[in-house]
Amino acid sequence: MPGQGALLLLAFVGLVVVVLLVLLQLTRLGYVIQTTTPGPKSMPARRRWTCST
């Protein structure tokens, strides 16, 4: 079946995404990343709008 490999790849990518999200949500690594990266409030609204366009 030609689509079987694509489905397997899709399942693998989905599994990796779920594992990474759980890892970032439930571990200390996720807390460190969230506290060290600047959030959207650190930028003025005009610059946020310019960066998004």
N, C-alpha and C positions, 0 to 999 in steps of 0.2 A: 504494500500500500504506500503510495508516494507521500501522503500527508502525515504518516506516522512519525517520521523524524521531526517534522515541524511541531507536532503536538508534544513530543518528548522534550524538545528544546523549550517550548513555551512553559511546560510544567516545571522544568529545571529553573528557568528564570524566575518564575513565580515563587518557587520554594526559596531561592536565594533572597529575593526581595522580602519575603515574610521573615526569614531568619534575621536579616539585617535590621528590619524594623523592630522586631522583638528585642534584639541585642541593644539597639540604641534606646529603647524605651525602658528596659528593665535593669540595665547595668550601670555601673559607675561611669563607664566610658561615655554613655549617652549623656549623663549629667555634665561631665566635663566638656563635651563638645557643645552642649547647649549654653553653658555659662561662658565659654571663651569666644564663641562666635558672636559678632554684633547682630542684634536684632533689627527689625524694621524701624523701631523707635529711635535708633541712634542717628538716623538721617532725617534732614528736614523734608517736608512733604514735597517741595518742588523738585529736589534732587531725586527722590524716590520716583516721581512721575517721569522725570527725564530719563532715568536709568531703565524704566520699564518700557519705554517706547523706542 
